[in-house]
Amino acid sequence: MNETDIFRALSDPTRRAVFEKLAAGERNATELREGFGVSQPAISQHLAILRGAGLIRERRAGRHVHYSVEPDGLEPLFSWIERHRAFWPARVDRLKDLLREMDQ
């Protein structure tokens, strides 16, 4: 997966909340649905998008499916942030210099 898939998956507030619930520990779809006021099919769709983005994984135990965070799922996002993090300090320093010049 790439950072675009991750951004797209996490752009929805419900999916972010589901992901955060899973970050606290493994849950099944019924447990994840609690507190959201959405249908089981809607939760299933959100889970499919998160799984497709590589953010979560599923474990089957009989007829039950348990979901958890995929530990390496956010790695493309971390790499994207790292690439752009080097860009900003130099820009901010130039902006500070420009503001100082304007003040004088």
C-alpha positions in Angstrom: 0.0 0.0 0.0 1.0 3.6 -0.4 0.4 6.8 1.6 -2.5 7.8 -0.7 -4.4 4.7 0.2 -3.7 5.4 3.9 -4.8 9.0 3.7 -7.9 8.0 1.8 -8.8 5.3 4.4 -8.2 7.6 7.4 -10.0 10.6 5.8 -13.3 9.3 7.1 -13.9 10.1 10.8 -15.7 6.8 11.4 -12.8 4.8 10.0 -10.3 6.8 12.0 -12.4 6.1 15.2 -12.5 2.3 14.2 -8.7 2.4 13.7 -8.2 4.0 17.1 -10.4 1.5 18.8 -8.4 -1.3 17.2 -5.2 0.4 18.3 -6.4 -0.3 21.9 -6.7 -4.0 21.2 -8.3 -6.7 19.0 -12.1 -6.6 18.5 -14.7 -8.2 16.4 -17.1 -6.3 14.2 -19.9 -6.2 16.7 -17.7 -4.7 19.4 -16.4 -2.2 16.9 -19.9 -1.1 16.0 -20.8 -0.2 19.6 -21.1 3.5 20.0 -21.1 4.4 16.3 -24.8 4.2 15.4 -24.0 2.7 12.1 -25.2 -0.6 10.6 -23.2 -3.8 10.6 -22.8 -3.6 6.8 -21.4 -0.1 7.1 -18.9 -1.2 9.7 -18.0 -4.1 7.3 -17.4 -1.6 4.5 -15.2 0.5 6.8 -13.2 -2.5 7.8 -12.7 -3.6 4.2 -11.3 -0.2 3.3 -9.0 -0.2 6.3 -7.9 -3.7 5.4 -7.4 -2.8 1.8 -5.1 0.1 2.8 -3.1 -2.4 4.8 -3.9 -0.8 8.2 -5.7 -3.7 9.8 -5.6 -7.5 9.7 -8.2 -10.1 10.5 -7.9 -13.4 12.4 -10.6 -16.0 12.0 -11.6 -18.1 15.0 -14.3 -20.5 13.9 -17.1 -18.4 12.5 -15.8 -15.3 14.3 -13.5 -12.7 12.8 -11.3 -10.6 15.0 -9.6 -7.4 13.8 -6.4 -5.8 14.9 -4.0 -3.1 13.8 -1.4 -4.2 11.2 1.8 -3.1 12.9 3.5 -2.1 9.7 0.4 -0.5 8.2 1.4 3.1 8.9 5.0 2.7 7.6 4.3 4.3 4.2 2.8 7.2 6.0 5.8 7.6 8.3 8.1 7.5 5.2 6.0 10.2 3.5 6.2 12.4 6.6 9.9 11.8 7.0 10.5 12.9 3.3 8.5 16.1 3.9 9.8 16.8 7.3 13.2 17.8 6.0 11.5 20.3 3.7 9.8 22.5 6.3 12.6 23.7 8.7 14.5 25.4 5.9 11.2 27.1 4.7 10.3 28.2 8.2 13.8 29.6 8.7 13.6 31.6 5.5 10.1 32.9 6.5 11.5 34.0 9.9 14.4 35.8 8.1 11.9 37.5 5.7 9.7 38.6 8.7 12.7 40.0 10.5 13.7 42.0 7.4 10.2 43.3 7.1 10.2 44.5 10.7 13.4 46.5 10.2 
